[in-house]
Amino acid sequence: MATIPKTNLLVRRQLQPLEQLAARVKTLDAEHMEPEAVPLPNTRDESYQLAAALREMIGRVGGAYRMQKEFAASAAHELRTPLAAMQSRLEVFRMKDRTPEECKTLLGRFDGNLARMNALVEQLLQLCSNQQPDFCRKVDLRQRVEQAAQELAQVMEQKEIRLEVTGSAYADGNGALYGQLVLNLLQNAVKYGGKTIRVSLRNIENQAELRVEDDGPGLLPEERERTFEPFYRVDRSRSREIGGNGLGLAIVRRIARQYGGTVSAESSDLGDACFVVRLPFQVVE
């Protein structure tokens, strides 16, 4: 009987952790992507490093998959709500003959639901778009604030909201998207804030800084980061009452990151959260 050379035994012993690792990875699927499913070898050699790297990657992939499922479920829920309302109203409407005035009222309600769904679809497309928009130098952010304020002037007047704008700033990026970024921030302040909105702008250290704060009820520290998640609402019942679908701040963060910027929620001396956006701006001599 032929004997197995010692070198072969040594190689097999070295490959055994890799074979076990490969067998465990094959058992994983999209619904079960827990890092703990991949065991770490007792040795601290290359197989250990590989297993540790795989665990880290599996954790990221699993987290991304769960976020994608939550996102899809939330989007479906947001679209299902107005659709269910329209279907219910139509079923009741068909139970008897209706006057022209009643038909007109129903169509008006349908218009509102359709407008809401159309706005949601547009925001979803913007949030998921991979297209790189045009790049412009020296976008005037003060001008974007004034344009957004003009668009929201009627609502702010109805709610008796005072807008305070100080300073000016320029940023490198896309003027239209930065206009959307500013509009979303002001809309958020109008919906959830109190009677005062303060906007501060400045350029510092090759960056433009935009601060939007108000005197609303405020955010808890644990809510500040989550408020940028798609469809996240601090108070869902209140959000339904005042409108919105929880995508505005998520779009703000996406726009900022497209050009290497950042956005965060901080405390404000007015009482509510202060949203701080920092965008790149290269000073050209």
ABEGO torsion letter per residue (X at the ends): XBBBBAAAAAAAAAAAAAAAAAAAAAABBAABBBAAABBBBABABAAAAAAAAAAAAAAAAAAAAAAAAAAAAAAAAAAAAAAAAAAAAAAAAAABBBBAAAAAAAAAAAAAAAAAAAAAAAAAAAAABABBBBBBBGBBAAAAAAAAAAAAAAAAAAAGBBBBBBEBBBBBEBAAAAAAAAAAAAAAAAAABBABBBBBBBBBGGBBBBBBBBABAEBBAAAAAAAABBGBBABAAAAAAAEEAGAAAAAAAAAAAAAGBBBBBBBBAAGBBBBBBBBBBBBBX
